[in-house]
Amino acid sequence: MTRSERHTSPELVAVQAFHHEISERALEIEDARRLPADLARRLNETGVFRMAIPRAYGGHERTLAQLLRANEALAYADGSVGWCAMIYGTMGFMAGLVPEEWANEIFGAHKMSLSCGSTIPNGRGEQVQGGIRVSGRWPWGSGAHNCDWIAGASLIMEDGKPSQGPGGEPRIHMVYFARDQVKLIDNWDPSGLIGSGSGDFEAKDAFIPQDRWIIMGDTTARVEGPLYRLPYFGMLASAHAAHALGIARRAIDSFTELARGKVPTWQRDTLAKNPIAQTSLGRAEGQLNAARATIFEIVEEVTDHVTRGDKPTLEHRRRLRMAANFVIETATAIVDTMYTLGGGSSVHRSSPLQRCLRDMHVATQHGMVTHGHYRTAGMIKLLGDRQIMMF
C-alpha cells in the first residue's frame, strides 16, 4: 500500500466533493464571519469531524495521517473552513482522555455534537460540592457558533494559589462548558481566517460537574488505541501544519491557473512564459513537497511507535513540533511568493491568492506554531533529556 493510499479515508473522499461549493461560498463565509450552520451540519454528516473520536463512542478512530489529509483538503478549499475542521477534528482526540461518562455525553454518536475550545488558561475556578465553579474569558473560540460544547483551560485555586501537580507545576484543567453556560463575544474582526468565527467566549460562575474535564499535560488515555497514545500538543501542531499545507497548495494552483491566462501589462506573452515565474513556481512546489514529506514522515514514525504499545519519547515530541513549525514557515513563504507573482490580479477579493495570503498570516500568529518552539526544540537537543510542560 502506498503512502497516498494509507492516508486516504472515506471522509477525505466525501469532503473533496464539497470543494467547489466551499470555494463558491468563500465570500459568503467571510461576510458572515463564521462557518455557516448548514455547511457545518453537512460536513459533520460526512464524519470528517469524528475521525479522532474513539469507536467506543461512535467515532471513526482513523489514523493521525488520515485526519491530517482530510484537514489539508478542507483548508485547500477555504482557509476558514479548514481551520474550523481542524478544531472540531482535533477536539475529538480528547474523547480518549475524558472519563467515559462525559465522553459519551459530549462526543457520543447519538448527538453528533461539535466541540471547540481554547487551551489558553484564562479561567479561574474553585472546588465546590460535586465539581468546580469556573469563570473566565478566552480568545480563539474558533467555530463556537456551531458547537454544543466549548472547553476552556482553567486554573483551579486552592488557598489563593493554583492547584499543583506532583512536580509543583500548575494543574491546568480543560473544562467542558455546555453551550448555554457560555456567552459568545462578537469581537472577531481580523485580516484573515475571517470566516472561522474565532471570537472570544465567556463563562461566569459556571458549574462543571465532577470529572467533566481533563488535566492538560496528563494525557493518560482512558481508551485503548494508538491514536490516544500520541502526544496531544504534537498532534495539535501537526494539524496546524496540515492546514498550512492546504493553503499553500491552493496558492500554487491558483497562481498556475492565473499565469496561464494572464498577459501582464506591457508584455506580449502570458505570465506562464515568464522565466522568473517558472523558476519561482518550480522552487515553491519543491519546497511544499519537502515540507509535506517532513511532517508526514515524523507522524508515521510516531504512529508506528505507539502502535507497538510504546509511549512517544521526548525526541518524538521535539521532532513533531519542529516539523510543524518548519511547515508553517515554508508554507508562508510559498503563499507570499505566489501572491507577489500574481501582481495586481492578486489584490481583489475575488482572487483566492489574496485570501490565501491573509489566512496564512493569521494562522502563523497562533501560539501553537510560534518561533519559540524552535528554541525549545533546540534547548532540548543541546541540554539533554528534560521534561518540558505541554511540548
N, C-alpha and C positions, 0 to 999 in steps of 0.2 A: 504494500500500500504506500502510495506517495505521500509526501507531507501535505500536499493540497487535499488529497482525499481524507487524510486524518483530521484536517481542520474543517471539513465540510460537515454540515448538520442539516436536518430538516428545517430548523429555524433560519439558518442562513439562506437557504433556497427560498423560504417564504418571504423574508424581508427584502430580498433582491427584487421581488415582484412589485414592491412599493416604491422603487427608486424613482420612477418617472413621476408618480403622483406627489411624492415628497418634494422633488425638485420644482414641480409646477406650483406648489403651495408655499415656496420659500418666503415670498414677500408677505403672504398672509400670516405665516408663523411669526415673522419679525414684527409685524404690525400689532399682533395680539400680545407679544412679549411672553408667550408661553406655548407649550405644546398643546395643540387643540385636543379637546377631550375625545372627539370621535377618532382621531388618529391614534391617540394613546390606547384607546379601547381595542381598536382593530389590530394594532401591533401586539398588544397583550394577548390577543387571541391566537397569534402565531406561536406563542410560547417563548418568544425571544427574551422576555423579562424573567422567565422562570428557569433559565438554563443553569443557574447556580444553586437552585433550591433542591434539597435532598428528595430523592424519590419517596422517602418515607412520608413526606408532607405533600406529595402530589407534584413535585417538581421534576425536572428532566435530568439534572445532575450530569451535565456534559463536562467535557474537559475544559481547562482554562483556555487552551488554544482555540477551541471551538467557540467559546464565549468571546474571545478577543476578535476572532474573524467576523462574527456577526456584528459586533460593535463597530468594527472598521467599516463594514459595508454600510451601516446606517450613517456614520459620520461622512462617508463619501457622498451620500445623498444630500445631507444637510448637517452642518456642524452642530446646530442646536438640538436637532432630533437625536443625533448620535450622542450628544452629551447627556441628555435625559436617559437614553437607553443604557449608557454606561452606568449611571447612578442606579437606576432600577435593577439592572442586571447584577451589579456587584453587591448591592444590598441583600440579594438572595443568598450570598455566601454566608451571611450572618445567621441564616436559618440553621446552619450546622452548629452554631455556638450558643444559641438561645435555648433555655430549658424547654423540654418537649411541649409542656402545656401551652406556653406562649408562642412557641414556633408554629404550632398548629393554628393558633388563633390569628397570628399575624401573616403567616405565609401559606396557610393551607389552601389547597386547590378549590375547596368549596366556595371560597370568596373571590379568588383570582385578584386579590388586593395588590396594590402597589405600595412600596415604601421608599422613602428617601431620608436624608439626614445630613448633619454636619458633624465632623469629628473635631471641631474647634471647641475646647472645653469652656464654653461661656456660661454653662448652667451652674447653679448653686442649689444644693438640696440638703435636707436633714432627715434623719431616721424618724419615722412615726410608726404607730402600731399598724402592722400589716404591709409595710412598704416604706416609701420615701415620698417627700413632697419637694418638687423642683420648680424653680423659676429661672428664667434666662431669656436671652435674645441671641439668636445665631444667624450668621450670614450664610450665603451659598445654599439656600433651600431649593436647589435645582429640582424642577419637576414636581414641586409640592402640590400644585393645584390639582393634580390628578391622583394624589396619594390618600390612602386610608390610614396610614401610619407614618409618623415623622419622628425620627430619632435625633437626639441632641446630646452631645458629650457634656458631662457634668461632673463637678467635684462635690462629693457628699461630705459635709462638715461635721466634725466631732470636736467639741470643746473649742470651737472657733478656728480650727485648722482642718484641712482636707484629710480624710482618712488615708492611711498609708498602707502600701504593700509590704511584703516581708523584707525588702531591701531599703525601705524608707522612702520610696518614691510615691508620689500622689497616685491614688487609685482613681482612674477616670472611668466613670460609668457611662456607657452609651445607653441611654434610657429611651424607651419607646412610648411616645405620646399617641393616643387616639386622635384622629383628625379634629374632633370637636374640643380638644384641650389646647389647641394651638391657633394663634392668630397669624395670618399671613400678612406681611407688611409690603405694600406696593411701592417698593423703592428700587426696583431693578431697571436701571436706565444706562446700560453700558454701551461700549462701542461695538462689541461683538458678542456672539452667543446670545443675541437678544431674545431669541425665541425659547431659551431654556427656562425662563421664569425663575431665575436664581436669586430671588429677593430674600430678605430676612424673614425669620419666623420667631414667634414669641410665645412663651408659656408663663403663666402666673399662678404660683402655688398649686401646681397640678399634682394630683395624687397618682403615683406609679406603684401598682401592686408588687408585692414581693417577687423578685426574680424576673421582672419584665425589663431586663437589661442584660448587658454583658460588660465585663471588665476589660477595657482596652489593654492590650499587651498580654492578657491571659487568653490565648486562643486555643485552649484545650477543647477539642471537638467533642460534641455530645452525640455526633452521628458518625458512624464508620464510613470511610470513603476517602480516597486520595485528595479530592478537592478540598476537604476541610482540614487537611494537614498542611496545606500551603500557608506561607506567611501572609497574613492579611494585608499588610501595607505594601508588600512586594506585589501581591495580586492586584491591589488597587492602582499602584503606579503603572503596572503593565497595561491596565485597562485605559489609563490616560494616554499611554503610548499608542495603543491601537486606534484611539480616537484621532490622534495626530496623524497617523499613517493614512487614515481615510481622507482627511482634509488635504494632505499633501498630494495624494494620488488624484484627487478631484482637481486640484490646481494644475497639475501636469496635463491631465486630459482636457481641461477647459482651455488652457493655452494652446494645446495642439490643434483643437478644433478652430480656435480663433485664428491661429497663424496660417492655416491652410486657405483661409478665405480673405484675410485682411491684406490690403495693399497700403503700406504706410504712406503718409504724406510725402510728396516729392520722390517717391520710389515708383519703379515700373513693375517690379516683381512682388509676389506675396511675401509676407513675413517668414513663411516657411522656408524660403530660399536664402534667407539671411544667414551667413556663416556664424555670426555671434549667437543667433537664436538656436541654430542647430547644435552648436557646441554646448551651450548652456543647458539645453534640454537633455542632451545625452548625459552630461555630468549629473544633472538632477535625478534622472532615472537610476543611474548607477548608485548615487547616494541613498536614494529611497530604498532600493533593493538591499543594500548593505545594512541599513538601519533596521529594516523589517526582518532580515535574516538574524540579526543580532538578538532582537527581543524574543523571537520565536525559538531560537536555539536554547537560550537560558530557561525559557518557560518549559520547554520539553525536557530539559535536563532535570530541573527541579521536580517536574511531574513524575518522571521515571523514578527519581529518588524516593519520593513519598509513596509511590505506588508499591514499592518494595516493603513499605511499612516503616521506613526511617523518617525521622524528623528533619526538616530542612536545616541546614547549617547556617551559621552567620555568614559564611562566604557566599552561600546561595542568595541570602537576603541582600548582601552587598552588591552582588552582580546584577540582581534584578533591578535594584534602584539605579545603578549606573547605566544599565541598558535603557531603562525608561527615560532617564534624563538625556541620554545620547539621541534617542529617537525624537524627543521633543525639540531638541536643539537643531537636529538635521532637518526635520520637517518644517520648522520655522524658516530656516534659510532657503529651502526649496520654494515655499509659498512666496516669500519675499521676491525671489528671482523671477518666478512666473508672473507675478503681478507687475513687476517692473518691465519685463519684456513685452507685456501686453500693451504698454503705452497708454494713451488716452482712453482706449476702449475699456481698460480695467476699472475706471473710476465710477462707472454707473451702477446703480442698484440692480439693474438687470443682468449685470455680469457676475457669474459665480466667483471670479477672481477677487473682486473686492470683498465679497463675503468671506471667502477663504482667508484673506489677509486679516480681516477684523476678528473672525472667530479664533484664528490661530493665536493671535496676540493677546486675546483674553485667556485662552486656555493656558498659556505659558505662565500666567500670574497665579495659578493655583499652587497652594503650599505643598502639594504632593510632589511637584516636579521642579522646585526651585533649585538654584545653583548650590545652595547649602548642602544638598545631598551629595554632591560631588565631594565636598570637603569631608563629610562624614565617611564616605567610602574610602577616601584617601587616608583618613586618620586610622580607620580600622586596619588597612593594609600596612601602614607604617608602624603603628604602635601595638599591633598584635590583637589577639582574640579577646574582645571585651564586649559586654552586653550594652547595646545602645537601645534606649527605650523607643519603641514604635518605629523601628527601622526595618 
